């Protein structure tokens, strides 16, 4: 595996495009949470999986709320009330209406069994990314249940290839985010089942390919592929020095030299 690749992925985290984005809004009603604060968060990065707050508001007396953010591209976010949270995909310049059901009886279930925040979309188009990802995940989960032994025991890779062909026909001409999501969930299935090794997975899916730093499914595959590699001691660079330079606002030239 090309060791330079992993160094450059860290460098991508330092590079930002300061192009003005487009406003995206989430609004609707929350059942059983008057006076509670609802927050919109996102992941600061897909290495640490730490969350950062984007917007918040108090749920009004009539149960209504409104949250906003400015987006340059499609991104995964998290709706949060108390300890209850759930993910949502947002696209630039779109408006989402949701109905949230907050369950006060589960407020104490936190660290052991962190409950999901239940919500449903109102009048969401069938071709919206949230609907499409949900439909794909349902089909992928069912496919895995039906073919677990043939994939994990018999190593029948053709099953996944045929399933991928079927999915691409079903989701004809998907948007860019969905296409990457499908490709890399199937790639993760191949990697986790042992149908391909790490080197083959890297050459097939990552070498000389675009890097999707803010795509959740791509980064899930990336972290699986390079599990412990980025943060384990190795002879190619001193991780502690690299961290010092990054957080010490070192210039790009000195980081590239390292």
Secondary structure, DSSP 8 states (H G I E B T S, - for coil): --HHHHHHHHHHTT-------EEEEEEEEEET-TT-EEEEEEES-TTT--EEEEEEEE--TTSEEEEEEEESS-EEEEEEETTEEEEEEE-TT-EEEEEEE--GGGTT--SSS--B-EEEESS--TTSHHHHHHHHHHHHHHHHHHHHHHHHTS--HHHHHHHHHHHHHHTTT--HHHHHHHHHHHHHHHHHTTSS-HHHHHHHHTTTS---TT-HHHHHHHHHHTTTTTTS--SS--HHHHHHHHHTT--HHHHHH-
